[in-house]
Amino acid sequence: MNLPEMLQQARRVQEQMQRQLQDLRVEAASGGGMVSVVVNAQKNQLALTIDPELLRGGDAEMIQDLVMGAINQASQQVDEQMQQKVGSLLGGLNVPGLNPPTT
């Protein structure tokens, strides 16, 4: 494959990746589902839901911990999904050093 073909293929992969990431939404929960959060590929929080029962308890520290736990879990899931998407897209590109090793 010559350089112009590789660059064209790389552009197609980049465009495809951008389209997929625009639509990526991840939901994660903590506290047995009492706190849930939805984040996008940029790890911006799109939604936060706290079960009203949890608020009645009045333990602010526990609520904070549950919110942080849900956000951290969602962030980790975004990372994992992005790695999977990048890996699947790079599978079509034969660029030495960029493709994961095959076993």
Rosetta constraint file for C-alpha pairs under 8 A:
AtomPair CA 1 CA 5 HARMONIC 6.33 0.50
AtomPair CA 1 CA 6 HARMONIC 6.55 0.50
AtomPair CA 2 CA 6 HARMONIC 6.29 0.50
AtomPair CA 3 CA 7 HARMONIC 6.13 0.50
AtomPair CA 4 CA 8 HARMONIC 6.15 0.50
AtomPair CA 5 CA 9 HARMONIC 6.12 0.50
AtomPair CA 6 CA 10 HARMONIC 6.04 0.50
AtomPair CA 6 CA 93 HARMONIC 7.80 0.50
AtomPair CA 7 CA 11 HARMONIC 6.18 0.50
AtomPair CA 8 CA 12 HARMONIC 6.36 0.50
AtomPair CA 9 CA 13 HARMONIC 6.26 0.50
AtomPair CA 9 CA 93 HARMONIC 7.16 0.50
AtomPair CA 10 CA 14 HARMONIC 6.13 0.50
AtomPair CA 10 CA 93 HARMONIC 7.22 0.50
AtomPair CA 11 CA 15 HARMONIC 6.17 0.50
AtomPair CA 12 CA 16 HARMONIC 6.13 0.50
AtomPair CA 13 CA 17 HARMONIC 6.06 0.50
AtomPair CA 13 CA 89 HARMONIC 6.29 0.50
AtomPair CA 13 CA 90 HARMONIC 7.54 0.50
AtomPair CA 14 CA 18 HARMONIC 6.19 0.50
AtomPair CA 15 CA 19 HARMONIC 6.31 0.50
AtomPair CA 16 CA 20 HARMONIC 6.31 0.50
AtomPair CA 17 CA 21 HARMONIC 6.12 0.50
AtomPair CA 17 CA 85 HARMONIC 7.42 0.50
AtomPair CA 17 CA 86 HARMONIC 7.25 0.50
AtomPair CA 17 CA 89 HARMONIC 7.51 0.50
AtomPair CA 18 CA 22 HARMONIC 6.20 0.50
AtomPair CA 19 CA 23 HARMONIC 6.89 0.50
AtomPair CA 20 CA 24 HARMONIC 6.44 0.50
AtomPair CA 21 CA 41 HARMONIC 5.75 0.50
AtomPair CA 21 CA 82 HARMONIC 7.82 0.50
AtomPair CA 22 CA 40 HARMONIC 7.93 0.50
AtomPair CA 22 CA 41 HARMONIC 7.09 0.50
AtomPair CA 23 CA 40 HARMONIC 7.86 0.50
AtomPair CA 24 CA 40 HARMONIC 5.67 0.50
AtomPair CA 24 CA 41 HARMONIC 5.58 0.50
AtomPair CA 25 CA 38 HARMONIC 6.65 0.50
AtomPair CA 25 CA 39 HARMONIC 5.74 0.50
AtomPair CA 25 CA 40 HARMONIC 4.61 0.50
AtomPair CA 25 CA 41 HARMONIC 6.69 0.50
AtomPair CA 26 CA 38 HARMONIC 5.49 0.50
AtomPair CA 26 CA 39 HARMONIC 5.39 0.50
AtomPair CA 26 CA 40 HARMONIC 6.31 0.50
AtomPair CA 26 CA 74 HARMONIC 6.11 0.50
AtomPair CA 26 CA 77 HARMONIC 6.92 0.50
AtomPair CA 26 CA 78 HARMONIC 6.54 0.50
AtomPair CA 27 CA 36 HARMONIC 6.91 0.50
AtomPair CA 27 CA 37 HARMONIC 5.59 0.50
AtomPair CA 27 CA 38 HARMONIC 4.33 0.50
AtomPair CA 27 CA 39 HARMONIC 6.55 0.50
AtomPair CA 27 CA 74 HARMONIC 6.13 0.50
AtomPair CA 28 CA 36 HARMONIC 5.59 0.50
AtomPair CA 28 CA 37 HARMONIC 5.55 0.50
AtomPair CA 28 CA 38 HARMONIC 6.60 0.50
AtomPair CA 28 CA 70 HARMONIC 5.50 0.50
AtomPair CA 28 CA 71 HARMONIC 7.22 0.50
AtomPair CA 28 CA 73 HARMONIC 6.09 0.50
AtomPair CA 28 CA 74 HARMONIC 5.02 0.50
AtomPair CA 29 CA 33 HARMONIC 5.09 0.50
AtomPair CA 29 CA 34 HARMONIC 7.22 0.50
AtomPair CA 29 CA 35 HARMONIC 5.49 0.50
AtomPair CA 29 CA 36 HARMONIC 4.09 0.50
AtomPair CA 29 CA 37 HARMONIC 6.37 0.50
AtomPair CA 29 CA 69 HARMONIC 7.85 0.50
AtomPair CA 29 CA 70 HARMONIC 4.91 0.50
AtomPair CA 29 CA 73 HARMONIC 7.65 0.50
AtomPair CA 30 CA 34 HARMONIC 6.39 0.50
AtomPair CA 30 CA 35 HARMONIC 5.40 0.50
AtomPair CA 30 CA 36 HARMONIC 6.46 0.50
AtomPair CA 30 CA 66 HARMONIC 5.68 0.50
AtomPair CA 30 CA 67 HARMONIC 7.39 0.50
AtomPair CA 30 CA 69 HARMONIC 6.17 0.50
AtomPair CA 30 CA 70 HARMONIC 5.15 0.50
AtomPair CA 31 CA 35 HARMONIC 6.27 0.50
AtomPair CA 31 CA 66 HARMONIC 6.12 0.50
AtomPair CA 34 CA 49 HARMONIC 7.83 0.50
AtomPair CA 34 CA 50 HARMONIC 5.84 0.50
AtomPair CA 34 CA 51 HARMONIC 4.99 0.50
AtomPair CA 34 CA 54 HARMONIC 6.95 0.50
AtomPair CA 35 CA 48 HARMONIC 7.36 0.50
AtomPair CA 35 CA 49 HARMONIC 5.61 0.50
AtomPair CA 35 CA 50 HARMONIC 4.61 0.50
AtomPair CA 35 CA 51 HARMONIC 6.37 0.50
AtomPair CA 35 CA 66 HARMONIC 6.39 0.50
AtomPair CA 35 CA 67 HARMONIC 6.22 0.50
AtomPair CA 35 CA 70 HARMONIC 6.81 0.50
AtomPair CA 36 CA 48 HARMONIC 5.81 0.50
AtomPair CA 36 CA 49 HARMONIC 5.18 0.50
AtomPair CA 36 CA 50 HARMONIC 6.70 0.50
AtomPair CA 36 CA 67 HARMONIC 7.54 0.50
AtomPair CA 36 CA 70 HARMONIC 6.05 0.50
AtomPair CA 37 CA 45 HARMONIC 6.94 0.50
AtomPair CA 37 CA 46 HARMONIC 7.47 0.50
AtomPair CA 37 CA 47 HARMONIC 5.47 0.50
AtomPair CA 37 CA 48 HARMONIC 4.49 0.50
AtomPair CA 37 CA 49 HARMONIC 6.36 0.50
AtomPair CA 37 CA 67 HARMONIC 7.86 0.50
AtomPair CA 37 CA 70 HARMONIC 6.08 0.50
AtomPair CA 37 CA 71 HARMONIC 6.28 0.50
AtomPair CA 37 CA 74 HARMONIC 7.22 0.50
AtomPair CA 38 CA 45 HARMONIC 5.87 0.50
AtomPair CA 38 CA 46 HARMONIC 5.35 0.50
AtomPair CA 38 CA 47 HARMONIC 5.01 0.50
AtomPair CA 38 CA 48 HARMONIC 6.61 0.50
AtomPair CA 38 CA 74 HARMONIC 7.19 0.50
AtomPair CA 39 CA 43 HARMONIC 5.33 0.50
AtomPair CA 39 CA 44 HARMONIC 5.32 0.50
AtomPair CA 39 CA 45 HARMONIC 4.41 0.50
AtomPair CA 39 CA 46 HARMONIC 5.30 0.50
AtomPair CA 39 CA 47 HARMONIC 7.16 0.50
AtomPair CA 39 CA 71 HARMONIC 7.96 0.50
AtomPair CA 39 CA 74 HARMONIC 6.57 0.50
AtomPair CA 39 CA 75 HARMONIC 7.47 0.50
AtomPair CA 40 CA 44 HARMONIC 5.61 0.50
AtomPair CA 40 CA 45 HARMONIC 6.84 0.50
AtomPair CA 40 CA 46 HARMONIC 7.01 0.50
AtomPair CA 40 CA 78 HARMONIC 7.52 0.50
AtomPair CA 41 CA 78 HARMONIC 6.07 0.50
AtomPair CA 41 CA 82 HARMONIC 7.78 0.50
AtomPair CA 43 CA 75 HARMONIC 6.12 0.50
AtomPair CA 43 CA 78 HARMONIC 7.28 0.50
AtomPair CA 45 CA 71 HARMONIC 7.94 0.50
AtomPair CA 50 CA 54 HARMONIC 7.04 0.50
AtomPair CA 50 CA 55 HARMONIC 7.62 0.50
AtomPair CA 51 CA 55 HARMONIC 7.05 0.50
AtomPair CA 52 CA 56 HARMONIC 6.53 0.50
AtomPair CA 53 CA 57 HARMONIC 6.89 0.50
AtomPair CA 54 CA 58 HARMONIC 7.40 0.50
AtomPair CA 54 CA 63 HARMONIC 7.35 0.50
AtomPair CA 55 CA 59 HARMONIC 7.61 0.50
AtomPair CA 55 CA 63 HARMONIC 7.77 0.50
AtomPair CA 59 CA 63 HARMONIC 6.42 0.50
AtomPair CA 60 CA 64 HARMONIC 6.10 0.50
AtomPair CA 61 CA 65 HARMONIC 6.19 0.50
AtomPair CA 62 CA 66 HARMONIC 6.20 0.50
AtomPair CA 63 CA 67 HARMONIC 6.14 0.50
AtomPair CA 64 CA 68 HARMONIC 6.12 0.50
AtomPair CA 65 CA 69 HARMONIC 6.00 0.50
AtomPair CA 66 CA 70 HARMONIC 6.19 0.50
AtomPair CA 67 CA 71 HARMONIC 6.22 0.50
AtomPair CA 68 CA 72 HARMONIC 6.00 0.50
AtomPair CA 69 CA 73 HARMONIC 6.07 0.50
AtomPair CA 70 CA 74 HARMONIC 6.14 0.50
AtomPair CA 71 CA 75 HARMONIC 6.12 0.50
AtomPair CA 72 CA 76 HARMONIC 6.22 0.50
AtomPair CA 73 CA 77 HARMONIC 6.25 0.50
AtomPair CA 74 CA 78 HARMONIC 6.22 0.50
AtomPair CA 75 CA 79 HARMONIC 6.38 0.50
AtomPair CA 76 CA 80 HARMONIC 6.26 0.50
AtomPair CA 77 CA 81 HARMONIC 6.10 0.50
AtomPair CA 78 CA 82 HARMONIC 6.03 0.50
AtomPair CA 79 CA 83 HARMONIC 6.17 0.50
AtomPair CA 80 CA 84 HARMONIC 6.28 0.50
AtomPair CA 81 CA 85 HARMONIC 6.16 0.50
AtomPair CA 82 CA 86 HARMONIC 6.00 0.50
AtomPair CA 83 CA 87 HARMONIC 5.93 0.50
AtomPair CA 84 CA 88 HARMONIC 6.14 0.50
AtomPair CA 85 CA 89 HARMONIC 6.15 0.50
AtomPair CA 86 CA 90 HARMONIC 5.92 0.50
AtomPair CA 87 CA 91 HARMONIC 6.12 0.50
AtomPair CA 87 CA 99 HARMONIC 7.54 0.50
AtomPair CA 87 CA 100 HARMONIC 7.39 0.50
AtomPair CA 88 CA 92 HARMONIC 7.47 0.50
AtomPair CA 89 CA 93 HARMONIC 7.37 0.50
AtomPair CA 90 CA 94 HARMONIC 7.59 0.50
AtomPair CA 90 CA 98 HARMONIC 7.54 0.50
AtomPair CA 90 CA 99 HARMONIC 6.16 0.50
AtomPair CA 91 CA 99 HARMONIC 6.57 0.50
AtomPair CA 93 CA 99 HARMONIC 7.62 0.50
AtomPair CA 94 CA 99 HARMONIC 7.01 0.50
AtomPair CA 95 CA 99 HARMONIC 6.46 0.50
